[in-house]
């Protein structure tokens, strides 16, 4: 393994990656499904040919500029290890914080085990939020909604991989439309919230690989958010919760929109101290 790793380090250095050794170690760990420390401890052990082949494929993808998660085909989200490819956005740590906030709010409501009813994740992508709700919460079932058929297929693959104890269904369609006739306890969404100009200025590692439709939302970046605020009350139970990830630059605007649509809303900060989440309930 040591010779293979050194060759990978050199390949990544030639590609211009600044932390080539750390990258090579992390790539091996992700491909083999072991902690990075185990790669170092077992560096003198020759790997199976299949593992070495997968590793080199990941190295070549990374050297060509493919983001790490896409290069290895996996991503960690909270306690989950999920399949990931170009069909869906790479989940960010901020979105893990959104799930944590939602679960905390549900627990504070004092609902019993299995008494959380239906949870929905609108714009589920790879299925990360929906599967976190299903495995960490006390929902009776969870629905993930996704407009992209390709991303929906990936979410279903991850649902089969995780096999949560409660049913997780992935429905295809636009925002809230697939939830018509449902009564959700919680609706969670990380909607697209960038403008075209902001999208054009993104790092190429994001702009050239991640799905544009998961990032851009109209001239002011608020189209999807506005529609969620306008329609979510029709598919929430009385006292239900709408939880949105928002762009910190538009948190004040989103809060005002929420009030216009009859919500009682609060803005919460992420771990970096940025206004990142909106929690909303029907105003009394």
N, C-alpha and C positions, 0 to 999 in steps of 0.2 A: 504493500500500500504506500510506503514511504516514497518510492520512486514515482509512482503514479501521481501522488500529491504534489511532489516537487515539479513535475512536468506541467501539472495544472496551474500551479502558482506562476510559472514562467509564461504560460499561455495567457493568463489573465493580466499579468504585468504588461505584456506586449500590447494587449488590448486597451491599456490605459487605466485599469482599475487600481486605485490608490492602495487599497487594503487587500491585495491579492491573496496573501496567505490566509487571512481570516475568511475571505470569500470562499477559497478552495475548501477549507475545513467545514464551513457552514454548508456548502453545496454537498459535500460527501455525507455529512450528518443527515441532511434532509432526504437525500436519495436513499440512504440505508435505513432511515428511521431510528437513529440513535442520537444521544446527546453529543454536542461537539467535543466534549472532553473524552468521550469514548473513542473518537477518531484518533486522537493523539495517543491514547493508551494502547490502542491496537494497531499502531502505524507499521509494525513489523510483520503483521499478518497479511498474507496475500488474499485479496478479496475474490469472491466468485466472479467468473467472467461476466455474468449478467449484470452484477452490481457495477463493475468497472465500466461496462458499456453505457449503462444509464448515467453514470457519473460524467463520462466524457460528453455525452449528449447535452447534459445540463451545463457543463463548462463551456461548450461551444455556443450554446444559446446565450449564456451570460456574457461571453466575450463579444458577441455580436450586438450587445446592448439591450437584450431582453431583460425586463425586471426580474429580480430574484425569484419571486413567487411563481411567475410564469415559467422561468427556467427550470425549476424543480418540479413544477406541477402540483405543489402542495402549499397550503397556508394554514397557520395556526390562528384560531379565533377563540378567545377565552380558553376553555378546556378542550376545544375541538380541534381535530386535525382533518382538514377538508381538502378535497380535490379542487384544483383551480387551473383554469387555462384562459385563453383570450376571449372566451364567451362572456366573461363577467368581470366586473370591477374587482380590484384587489381590496379586501377589507382593511380598514385602518383602525389603529388603537382607539381613536375617538369614538368609533362605532361600538367598540366593546364597552365604552363608558355609557353609551346610550342604553344598552341592554342592562347594565348594572343599575342604572337609575330607574328603569322600568320595573325590574324585579324588586327593587327596594320599595317602590311605591305600592306595588301589589301586596307585598308582605305587610306593610304598614296598615293596609285596609283590613287586616285581620281575617282574611278569607282562609278557610280550611284547606287541607290537602285535597287537590282535585276540584276545588270549588272556584277556580278562576275562570271557568267557562272557555270561551273561544278567544284565542289570540291570533292576530293577523300581522303579517309582515308585508308591507306594500313596496314593491320593487326589490324583491328578495335576492336577485343576483345569483350568487353561488349557494344561497340558502343559509348563510351564516346566522342572521338574526333569528329566523324562524327556528332553526335547529337549536340555537342557544335557549330560546324561550321554551322549547319542548323538553330539553334535557335538564334545565335548571329551575324552571317554574313549576307551577301546579295547575297548568291548563288541562282541560279535558281533551282539547285538540288544538292544532295550530294550522293555519292556512298561510302559505306564501303566495304572493301574487307577483307575476312577472310578465311584462309586455313582450320581451324578446323570447322567441321560441327556443333559441339556442341556449340562452341563460337558464330558462326554465328546465331544459333537459339536464343541464349541469346540476341544478338544485335537486332534481329528482335523484340523480346519481349519488349526491351527497346524503340525501335522506336515506337511501338504501344502505350507504356505507355506515352511517351513524346508527341507524335502526333505533330511534328513540322509543321510549316506553309508551308514549302517547302518539296518536295518529298525526302525521304531518302530510298535508295535501298541498301540491303545487298547482295553482291555476294560472292559465295564461289569459292576459287581457290588460286593459289600460287602467292603471291606478285602482280606483275603488269599484269599478264596474263588476269584476268577478265576485265581489262580496255582496251583491244585491240580494236582499232577502235574509241576510245573516244579521245576528246581533252579537257584536264583539264586546268582550270586556276591555280589550286593549287593541289599539292599532298602532303599530310602530312603523316608521318609514325613515329611510335615509335617501330622500329624493335628490335628483340632480338639482344643483343650485348655482351654476356658473353662467355667466353671459358668454356670448361668442368671443368678445374681446379678451375676457379672462382665460377662456379656453385656448385661444391662440398664443397666449403668453405662458402656458404651462410648460414645465420641464418636458423635453422630448420623450423621456422615459415614460411619462404619463400619456402625453398627447398622441404618441405614435403607436401605443399598444392597447391602452384601456378603452373600452367602448364609449364613443362620444355621447351616445344617447343616455348614458348613465351619469353624465357630467353636466351637460348643457340644458338649460330650461328657459328659453325665451329671452327677450331683449333685456329684461331686468333680473334674470336668474330665478324668478319666483313663480313661473307658470305652474309647475307641479305642486309646489307648496300651497299656492293660492287655491288650487282645485281640491287639494286634500282638506284644507280648512273649510272650504265651501260645502263639501259633501260628506265628511266623516260622521257627522252627527246622525245621519240617517241609518248608519250601520253599527252604531254603538248602543249598548244598553244604557239606561239612565245611570249617571255617575261613572260611565266608562271613561277611559283615558286615551287621548291621542298624544303620541310622543314622536317628535320630529328632530332629526339632526338638521342644523341650519348653518349657513355661512356666518361666521362671526361678524362680518361687515354688514350683514342684513338682519341681525338679531332684533334690533329695534323695529325695523320695518315689518318683520314677521309677527312680532308681538302685537303691533297695531292692527295688522290684518286679522289676527286671531280675535281681537276684541270686536272688530267690525262684523265678524261672522258669528258673534254670540258666544265666544269662548271666554272662560276665565283661565288666563294663561300665565305661566311663569317661565323665565329664562334661567337656565342653569349653566354653570361653567364646566369645561372639561378639565383634565388633569393639568393642562398647561395654562389654566386661568383664562381661557377664552370663552366668550359667550357662544355656546355650541348646541344646546338642547332646548327645545320648547316642550313643556308639558301642559296639556290643555284638557279641560273638562267643560261641559256645558255650563254656562253661567246661570246661577240661580236667580 
